[in-house]
Amino acid sequence: MPVFIIERHIPGAAKLTSDELRDVSARSNEVVAGLGEPYTWITSYVAGDTVYCVHEAKDAETIRRHATTCGLPADKITEVAAIIGPETGKNS
């Protein structure tokens, strides 16, 4: 299934309390459960005024539907072309 990076511009995101982040996460989980199709929230990173999310879904439209239902922005949705890491640079 395709993997997407979602950029959510949320002013003050890095200042959200743990309770606020828990509430947002719980709402996202509820929406994922109700989508009626395969969808996986892998992880999110909160940095400054942006939340960067990594999700698996069949297409960007499904990502938009999740965001709209959650009441979250999805300012930029980009499909991941490749995943690399330190091990990518090692010789076999």
N, C-alpha and C positions, 0 to 999 in steps of 0.2 A: 504494500500500500504506500502511496506517496507520502513523503514527510514535508511539512511546511514550517517555515519560520513566520510568525505573526508579530508585527510590531504594533503595540498598543500605546499610544501617547496619552498618558494620564498625568496631568500636572500634580506634582507632589507624591508620585507613586512611591518613591523611596522613603517617604515619611509615614506611609500607612502603618498602622499598628498591627501587631500579630493577630489581634481579634478581627480587624478589618480584612486582613489577608486570608484568614481562615474562612470568613463569610463569603468572600469572593470565590475562594476555592470550592467551598461547599456548593455554591450556586452553579459553578461550572460543572462540577460532578453531576449534579441533578440534571442539567441540560444534556450532558453527554449521555446519561442513562436514558433520557427520553427521546433521543434523536431517532431511534429505530433503525440504525445502520451502524456498521463498524466505524469507530472513531476512538482514538486514543490520545489523551493529553499526556505527553511524555514528561515535560518539565517546563518551568518558566524562570526567567531571571529578571529581577527588579533592579533597575539601574537609573538613577536620576528620575526623569519624568517619563520614562518608557518601561514597559514590561515586554520582554522578548519571550514569546512562547514557542514551544516545539510541539506540534501536533501531527498525528497521522490521520488522514481522511482521504476519501476517494477523489475529492476535488476542492478547489478554492471556494466554490459556492457553498459547500457543506461547512467550511470554516466560517464563512460569512453568516450562515444561518445560526451556527452555534453562538457567534459573537452577538448578533442581534437579539437572540433569545435571552442571553445572559445580561444584556444591557451594557456590553463592553464594546469599545471601539476595536476595529481591525483595520488600522490605517494603511498597513502594507502587508500583503500576503505573498510570500515567495516560496516556490517549490524548491526543495533542496536537490541539487544536481549530483552531489557526491558528499560523502562523509570521510574526513581524513583526521589523522591524529599523529602523535609521535611515532607510532609503529608503522605508519605509511612510509616514512623515510628510511626504514631499516631494510637492508639487503636480505633476501631470503637465503 
